Amino acid sequence: MYKIYLDDKRTPIDSDWIVVRDYDQFVSKIEELGLENIESMSLDHDLGDTAVEEYFNNVTKNYILNYDNIKEKTGYECAKWLVNKSMEEGINLPPINVHSANPIGSANIMGYINNYLKNQRLPQNCVRSIIPHTA
């Protein structure tokens, strides 16, 4: 079983995690390993320069997140892909945590995952977490 850590900058201190840096690596790694072989995941929201700019320019100042200003795919798109993959394959999602510093992005990911889990009559257990990491 594998643990997936999605983040463009941080690396977990625990070497048990497989680190992926963007949407394409995330999708490729899960396709390679198989969703059924994933033990857990931790997702970041902001996966590139324009996402980080949006965080500092709008989220921290105005508490607004405008996806039109973000050019790269975010952890939110990864969450959407995961839900579609789960539905297509009929495989339950593994436990998913969110470690993003972006409060709106985190809430979007958790809300999407938890709404899916609710509709599947499964515990809504996607929460924010802190995973010790290097910068």
Number of C-alpha atoms within 10 A of each C-alpha: 10 17 18 20 26 29 25 18 16 16 20 16 11 10 9 11 17 16 21 20 17 21 22 11 13 23 15 12 16 17 11 10 12 12 20 16 13 16 14 16 19 24 27 26 30 28 24 18 13 16 23 16 14 20 25 14 14 15 18 14 9 10 14 14 19 12 14 7 12 19 12 16 18 24 26 24 14 21 21 15 15 20 18 13 18 17 14 9 10 10 12 16 21 17 15 24 23 25 21 23 14 22 16 17 24 23 18 16 28 23 17 17 23 19 15 19 18 13 10 12 9 13 10 17 14 22 18 19 13 11 16 12 11 9 7
